[in-house]
Structure formats: structure tokens, C-alpha cells
Amino acid sequence: MAKKLVTDEISIENAHLMFRNFEGKEGKFNPAGKRNFCVRLDDPNIVKKLETDGWNVRYLKARNEGDEDVPYLSVTVSYNPNARPPKIIQISSHGQTPLDESMVNSLDWAEIVNADLVISPYNWEVQGKHGVKAYLKALYVTIAEDKFADKYASMASAQTPSPAGAYDEDVPF
């Protein structure tokens, strides 16, 4: 039987992100430089379809007896120079801030209020085995703000002169 190529993207609104590693920090379950996170799958119909299509759906063991295991999908955040980078937008009451590769690690510790995302499939085959790997295409993250966010919002966008260039005109020699 020929394997089915998966081409449909997955869109998840109000997603629950788990095990965030946007920095790509080395750990027990992660080699250095591999940026990723997991997204909880709450709809049993979607879980069944993803498993049927060959996505690598995993299950987090229930903490309490009588609870069900929690299905989730590991999502790779790739900044491969040969591919389009993911579109990651941080949203606050002060607008939208695109996060590039150098800034995306801030999401590892951010208090996320809401996350909407689009996941692209990558069909793979190695030594006769095949499946579908999840890659982040787009992520819109609304973050919680502290009570001083409004007070200092205007300062964040102001240009701060560098120490070397700040005194160029004042130097007498």
C-alpha cells in the first residue's frame, strides 16, 4: 500500500504550549540547538486523524489515577537557512512585535495568555519507515503584562544612543 502524503496544515487556536524550548537549550531530552515545543491536543477527533495520517502523537501520562493520558505533538522551530523561517508574533496591549531567531527565546519563560499557531507537515521516509514531522509555520502569542507595562511602553520604542556614539559631539579633542 502506498503511503499517503500529508499536505494539510494544522491550525490550533487557544493552544496550550508545553515543554517550551525556543532557545534550543541542551537538556535531557533535547540536543543543543534544537528549538521546539509541544502542543496539547484537546480534540479526540483531531488526535485520531493525526495518528492515522502518520503524525507522531505522543501521550503524557496522567498524574492522577482515573485521569486520561494527555495527547500532544512535538513541534520543531527551524531557522534553517534553506527554508522559510517561522512567523512568530508577540502580542501585547502595545501592539505586535515580530520575534526573530535572536529574540524567540523570550517565549521560554513568558506568561502566555493565548497562543494561536499553524503547523506545517514534513513527510519523511528513512530505511522503509515513514511519518510526518511537525514544523512551526506561524505563532501568534499574547503575553500577560505586569502593572508597569503601560508606564514604560513609550521608553521601549525610544532609541537609546550607544555609549561610544553618545558623546561624539561633546568631545573637545
N, C-alpha and C positions, 0 to 999 in steps of 0.2 A: 504494500500500500504506500503510495506517495505521500510524503509529509506535506501538510498544509502550511503555506507561508502566511504568517500573521502580518497584516499591514495596518490594522486599525489601532489608532492611538487610544490611550485610556485617559479620560478626564475625570478628576475627582475634586468635588467641591467640599469645603469644610473638612479637609483631610486631617487626620491625626498622624503627625510625623513622629517616628520613634528612632532611637539609636542614631541620632544625628552625628555625622562626621563630615561636615562640609570642608573642614580643614585638611582632611586626608591624613590625620594623625595615626601613627602606627599604634596598634593595640593587639590584644589577644586574638581578636577575630578580624584584624584588618592590617594588610601590609602598608607601609609608609607610602603616602602619595595617592592612595585610592580614596577619592571623595565619594561618599554615599550616605544614604539614609534609608529608613524603612517606612512604609506607609501601611497603616492598618486598613484591612479590607472588611468593611462592615456589611456589605450586601452579599448574602449567600449565593445569589444567582450569578453575580459577577465572579465570585470565587470559583464556582463550578465551571463557568465559561473559560476563565483564565487557565485553570488546570487542564481542561480539555484541549485548549489551544497550545499547551506546552510551556506556559509561563511557569517560573519556579516559585510557586506559592509555598510559603513556609508557615509553620504554626508555633506560636509562643504558648508554652504550657500554662494552663490555668493555675492561678495562685491558690485558689480555694477549692476545696472538694465540692463538686456539684456544678462548678462553673465550666464553661466551654473553653477549649483552646482558642486562641485569637489568631486568625489568618492574617498574614502580612506579605508584602512584596518588597524585596530589596531593590533600591533604585540607585543606579550609578550616575554620578555627576561628573561628566567628562569635559575637559578642556583640551582635548586632542587637537593639535594644530591643523589636522587634515579634515576636521569635521566642524560643523556649526556649533558654537558654544551654547549652553542653555541660556534662556532668557529668565533672569531672576530679578524680581522687582520687590523691594521692601516698601511697604505702605505704612504711613503714619498720618496723623492729622495734618501734617505739614506738606503732604504730597507723596510722590513716588520717587524712590531712589533706585536706579539700576545698580545691581551688585555684580561686579566683575570677579574674576578669579582671585584678585588680591583682597577683596572685601567680603566674599561669601562666607568666610569662616565665622563672621559675626553671628550667623544664624545658629551656630552650635549651642550658644548659651542664651539666645534671645527668648523672651517670653512671648510665644506665638499665640495670638488671639484667633487668627484664621489663616488657613492655607488652602489655596486652590492650585491644582497642578495638572500638567499634561505630561504623560509618559509615552515615549516612542518605543516601539518594539525593535529588537535586532534579532533576526533569525540566525542561529548558529548551528554548525554541524562539525563535530570533531570525532574522528575514528568511529563513524557509524552512529554516534549518538547525536541527538539534535534537541533544540529547545528555543526558548525566546528569552532574551535578556532585556531588562527594563532600563531605559536611559531617560534622564530628565530632559524634557524639551522646554517646558516653561513652568515657573513657580511664582505665584503672587502671594506674598507673606505679609499679613497685617500684624504688627508688633504692638505689645502693650507699652504704654508710655507712663513715665513717672510724673510726679506733680510738678517738676521743674522743666519739663519738655517745652512748654509754651514760653517760659521765661527766657530760655537760651536758644530758641529756634532761629531767631534772626542772626545770632552770632555764628551759627554753624555755616551759614552761606557766605559770610564775610570773608574776604581774602585776608589772610594773615601773612604779612611780609616775612621773608626768611631773615634770620639774624644777619647773614652776610650782606644782603641787599638792603636792609632796613636803614643803614647809616651811610650809604654811599654819598649822598649829597652833603652830609654834615661833617665829613672827614676833612680836616683842614690841610692835609698834605697829599 
